[in-house]
């Protein structure tokens, strides 16, 4: 019978451990998997279905742990074969790791107390890992292996090529059609996604979609001979999401098989997303079409952004690690940066985590990118939760940030302190102090500061020449660019239907008047109802005459005439309300600009230079000056052209039919432009840049945090 070894001595106590003869426990099976030409050892714990991966150096040690050779013999045997054999301390650290994972055993009677203590420690570690991140907790619920056996019965692992061709034939046309319908798909995308009914639908659809996603992982793993013994729920932002443990894929000899298992969930979702997209194209507007749209978005955009992202520990990370043949990419990348610090700063020799050619560039890039991305995502989610659920959410947000950001920083600080305590490099503290001063200098050096905003070229309503009625233009009485006075007729419209209707009403009024006058002479009492009918007919006739008179478009202000089509308006049919031109007043043009609340303070108090560019002429800039500012924040946009549905930057409320209700509050400013500014672009969007005095990076960061707390927490 095998049992666990007694607790191993710590590193630095080789003399106490060298006589031990440890070995792997009976239920541990070793697999050798090749990565980039280097053999890695994967230990399979068949008792609890867990897998543990070790590099070549550790694998050479593990292969010698047979229960007969002592550690002294193992170490000297390694030295005889390789000059870069692990040191005594490294060997003890590896044995301590194997011991903590309950992988080592020895002959003799089992130490039941030690086994019980080990189980308690492992259970405590699992609980700690489960609750470490409150925004991503997981519980194991069932063993799906038998269910997956039945599901894959009759399926052959060799159908991979045919399945891939079918997958491409199904998904590729959906992407092509999506490009053709991109305008319709992306119109008001943010507003539609944030609508309450859409959020409710997505909340119901997402767990079901992820269940099929995880079943896809399990099926792919089973088809290649793996085992799937754990399935449960993971709570992402308190939304229950299924998960399966397919770590048995680690022992697959072929890299392609490991990649396919990692990508299976994404491929399943894309199949579902393509099906939903085809239904969306076919359906009429309604609830079913909305559901198909949400499924298509979640199964395509959602899975690509979330699951396929290699910077988070989801499918994309495992796909990337297996595709690059770099196992444990995240952990080894972090260790590589520690090794660089020891080598360059501490000037201390240590073993590099690099095990094969080409790994170092990936290690250099992955750790900082992953940490920065995790920092942004965790902070954003924590902010959202704390704002949405002020009491409990704040506690959960602090917990999450501490576990995902604070704890790694603390561990890194402790490791750095230990390294510095052990270092004997002359002048090290002076160099570190100089580096700290350089960092402070970078934070304190003033840098250019500006605010970018968007606006629309604006004229007052009285300067717009609108068609009061639909009709044909039969007269243009003033030339383009000529000077006109207020009340002057500039355009005449004709509407034959309106003219005929006015003539009919005139005839009816004359008939009603004749009947009333004739009856009034004979019977005044009977004439009273006829008088009421005459009054009503006169009102209708006056309204028709007013509409006919309105066909003469007159100016409401004095200025220079600017016709939208120059002198080519004659004969055109125009719609009611269509802008026919402008009367440009004898003053500078205006632009109405919306500025985010966080930047409004700088624009109000420190706008040293204002530069404006037209969307139609981005290569040319114009100087401007602020002439007026609205005193309070608002959600109303000056023009629908600034809304995202019209190509602007502001997300708008889909419930507001005019497209001018923004989801974000802003301040509005009016800018005066040079007199030579081209008025033909009135109504179009402009990009505005407000230059401020230079400010240091540290001040900018502090101001950003201050604005964040003021806006989100009202603190």
C-alpha positions, 0 to 999 in steps of 0.5 A, spaced: 500 500 500 502 506 498 501 512 502 504 520 503 511 521 505 512 525 511 513 533 510 519 534 506 525 539 509 525 546 506 530 549 501 536 549 505 536 543 509 539 538 504 542 534 509 536 532 512 532 530 505 538 527 501 537 520 504 529 520 502 527 515 497 520 518 494 516 516 488 510 517 485 503 514 488 500 508 485 495 512 481 499 517 478 500 516 471 506 520 467 505 522 460 511 525 456 508 531 451 513 534 446 512 542 445 517 545 440 522 539 440 522 539 448 519 533 452 514 536 458 511 531 463 504 531 465 502 527 471 495 524 471 492 523 478 487 518 476 484 518 483 481 525 482 482 527 475 487 532 475 493 534 471 499 537 473 504 539 467 512 540 468 517 542 464 523 538 461 528 539 467 522 537 472 521 531 468 528 528 468 527 529 476 520 526 476 523 520 472 528 518 477 523 518 483 522 510 483 522 509 491 529 506 490 534 511 489 535 516 494 535 524 493 542 524 493 543 519 488 538 522 484 541 529 484 548 526 483 545 522 477 543 529 474 549 532 475 553 526 471 548 527 465 547 535 465 551 541 467 545 545 468 542 540 473 537 543 478 541 545 484 539 542 491 534 547 493 531 547 486 530 539 487 527 540 494 522 546 491 520 541 486 519 535 491 515 540 496 511 542 490 509 534 488 508 533 496 503 539 496 499 536 490 499 529 493 503 526 488 508 523 492 508 516 496 512 511 500 512 504 502 510 502 509 504 504 513 499 510 511 500 516 515 492 517 516 493 523 520 498 526 514 493 524 509 487 527 513 491 534 514 493 534 506 485 533 504 483 539 509 489 543 506 487 542 499 479 543 500 481 550 503 485 551 497 479 550 493 475 554 497 480 560 497 480 559 489 473 559 489 471 565 493 478 569 491 474 573 485 467 574 487 465 576 480 467 569 477 466 564 482 465 556 480 462 550 483 463 543 481 456 540 480 456 533 476 460 528 472 458 529 465 463 523 462 457 518 461 452 523 458 458 525 453 459 518 452 452 517 450 452 523 446 459 521 442 457 514 441 457 512 433 461 519 432 468 518 429 474 522 431 476 522 423 470 526 421 474 532 423 476 534 415 468 533 413 466 537 419 471 543 418 468 543 411 461 543 413 462 548 418 466 553 413 460 552 408 455 554 414 459 560 417 462 563 411 456 565 408 453 568 414 460 573 415 459 575 407 451 576 408 453 580 415 458 585 411 452 586 406 447 588 411 452 591 416 449 598 416 442 595 418 446 590 423 450 596 426 445 601 426 444 603 434 448 597 436 449 600 443 442 603 444 439 596 442 444 592 446 443 597 452 435 597 452 431 593 457 428 588 453 434 586 450 438 586 456 433 581 459 433 577 453 440 576 453 440 574 460 436 568 458 439 566 452 447 567 454 447 561 459 443 556 454 448 559 449 454 557 454 451 550 456 452 548 448 459 552 448 461 547 454 458 541 451 462 542 445 468 542 449 466 536 452 464 532 445 471 534 442 475 532 448 471 525 448 472 524 441 480 524 442 480 520 447 480 524 453 475 524 459 471 530 462 469 528 469 467 535 472 462 540 470 459 546 474 457 553 474 461 559 474 458 566 476 460 571 471 458 578 474 452 573 478 450 571 471 450 563 471 455 560 466 456 553 465 463 550 465 467 543 463 474 541 465 477 538 459 484 538 462 485 531 460 487 534 453 493 536 456 496 529 455 494 529 447 500 528 443 498 532 437 498 539 438 492 540 433 487 536 437 489 540 443 487 546 439 481 543 437 478 542 444 480 549 446 476 552 439 470 547 440 466 552 444 467 558 439 466 553 433 459 551 436 457 558 438 459 561 431 454 555 428 449 557 432 450 565 431 450 563 423 443 560 424 440 565 428 443 570 423 440 567 417 433 567 421 434 574 422 434 575 415 428 571 413 423 574 419 419 579 419 420 585 425 417 582 432 419 579 438 422 572 434 427 577 430 429 581 436 431 574 439 435 572 433 438 578 433 441 577 440 443 570 439 447 572 433 450 578 437 452 574 443 454 567 439 459 571 434 461 578 437 460 576 444 464 570 443 470 573 439 471 578 444 470 574 450 472 567 449 477 568 443 481 574 447 488 571 449 489 576 454 484 573 459 484 565 461 478 563 457 478 559 450 483 564 446 488 563 452 489 556 451 488 556 444 494 561 443 498 557 448 497 550 444 498 553 437 504 556 439 506 550 443 508 554 449 505 551 455 503 555 462 504 561 458 501 566 463 505 563 469 512 562 465 511 569 462 511 572 469 517 568 471 521 571 465 520 578 467 522 576 474 528 572 471 530 579 467 529 583 474 534 578 477 539 578 472 539 585 470 538 589 476 540 584 481 545 581 477 544 574 480 544 568 476 538 564 476 535 559 471 531 562 465 524 560 464 525 559 457 525 552 454 525 552 447 527 557 441 522 563 440 519 563 447 522 569 449 519 574 445 512 571 447 514 572 454 516 579 454 509 581 451 504 577 454 505 578 462 504 586 461 499 586 456 495 581 460 496 585 466 494 591 463 488 588 460 486 585 466 487 591 470 482 595 465 477 589 465 477 588 473 476 596 474 471 597 469 467 591 472 468 593 479 466 600 478 459 598 474 457 593 480 459 598 485 454 603 482 449 598 480 449 595 487 451 601 492 452 597 498 453 590 497 456 592 490 462 596 493 464 591 498 464 586 492 468 591 488 473 592 493 474 584 494 475 583 486 480 588 485 484 586 491 484 579 489 485 580 482 490 586 482 492 588 489 494 581 491 498 580 485 502 586 486 503 585 494 506 578 492 510 581 487 512 587 492 514 581 497 518 577 492 522 584 490 523 585 497 526 578 499 530 579 492 533 585 495 534 583 502 538 577 499 542 581 494 549 584 495 550 588 488 554 594 490 550 600 488 543 597 487 539 601 492 542 607 489 540 605 482 533 603 484 533 610 487 535 613 481 530 609 477 524 611 482 526 619 481 526 618 473 519 615 474 517 621 478 520 626 473 516 622 468 510 623 472 511 630 473 514 633 466 508 637 463 505 634 457 500 637 451 493 637 454 487 638 449 480 636 449 476 633 443 469 634 441 464 634 436 459 639 434 455 641 428 455 647 424 449 652 426 444 657 423 438 660 427 432 657 425 429 664 422 435 663 417 433 657 414 429 657 408 424 651 409 418 649 404 412 650 407 408 645 403 410 640 398 410 642 391 414 644 385 418 650 385 416 655 379 419 661 381 426 663 384 426 671 385 433 672 387 440 670 385 444 666 389 449 670 394 444 676 393 443 680 399 435 680 401 431 683 406 427 680 412 420 679 409 422 678 402 419 673 397 425 669 394 422 662 392 415 661 389 412 654 389 406 651 386 401 645 388 396 644 383 392 639 388 392 645 393 390 650 388 384 646 386 382 644 393 382 652 395 378 653 389 373 648 391 373 651 398 372 658 395 366 655 391 363 652 397 363 658 401 360 662 396 354 657 396 354 657 403 353 664 403 348 665 398 344 660 402 344 663 408 342 670 406 336 667 402 334 664 408 335 670 413 330 674 409 325 669 409 326 665 416 331 668 421 330 662 426 332 657 420 338 661 418 342 660 424 344 653 423 346 656 416 350 661 419 354 656 423 355 652 417 358 658 413 363 660 419 366 653 418 366 654 411 370 660 411 375 658 416 376 652 412 377 657 406 382 661 410 386 655 412 387 653 404 388 660 402 394 661 408 397 655 405 396 657 398 400 664 400 405 660 404 407 657 397 411 664 397 417 662 401 419 669 404 425 671 408 425 672 416 431 676 417 436 680 412 442 677 410 446 674 404 442 669 400 445 662 399 440 657 395 442 649 396 442 648 389 444 655 387 440 657 381 438 650 379 432 650 383 426 651 378 422 645 376 424 641 382 419 638 387 420 639 394 418 635 400 414 639 406 420 642 411 425 641 406 431 646 406 431 650 400 437 655 402 439 659 408 439 667 409 446 668 412 446 674 417 452 679 417 456 676 422 460 670 424 458 663 423 456 659 429 458 651 431 454 648 437 459 643 440 457 638 445 463 636 451 463 631 455 462 633 463 469 630 465 472 635 460 467 641 461 471 644 466 477 645 462 473 648 456 470 653 460 476 655 464 482 653 460 481 654 452 487 657 450 486 655 442 480 652 439 481 649 432 475 646 428 475 641 422 470 639 417 468 632 416 467 634 409 474 637 409 479 634 414 485 636 411 483 644 413 482 647 419 479 653 422 480 657 428 474 659 432 472 662 439 467 660 444 462 665 445 456 662 449 456 656 454 450 653 456 450 653 464 448 646 465 449 639 463 443 636 458 442 630 454 439 633 448 443 634 442 443 640 438 442 636 432 441 628 430 447 628 426 451 628 432 447 621 434 451 615 433 445 612 429 447 618 424 454 617 424 456 621 430 459 619 437 454 620 442 450 614 443 442 616 443 436 613 446 432 609 441 426 611 445 426 618 442 424 618 435 428 624 433 435 621 435 437 627 439 436 624 446 443 622 448 444 617 453 450 621 456 450 628 459 454 633 456 455 641 456 454 645 450 458 651 447 457 655 441 463 657 437 464 663 433 467 662 426 471 666 421 466 670 416 470 667 410 467 660 413 464 656 407 456 656 409 455 650 404 456 645 410 451 648 414 448 642 418 454 638 417 458 635 423 465 638 425 471 636 429 473 641 435 480 641 438 480 645 445 488 646 447 489 647 454 496 649 458 500 643 459 499 639 465 503 633 468 501 626 467 500 625 475 495 631 475 492 628 469 491 621 472 489 624 479 484 628 475 481 622 472 480 618 478 477 625 481 472 625 476 470 618 476 468 618 483 465 625 482 461 622 476 459 615 479 459 615 486 457 623 487 463 623 492 
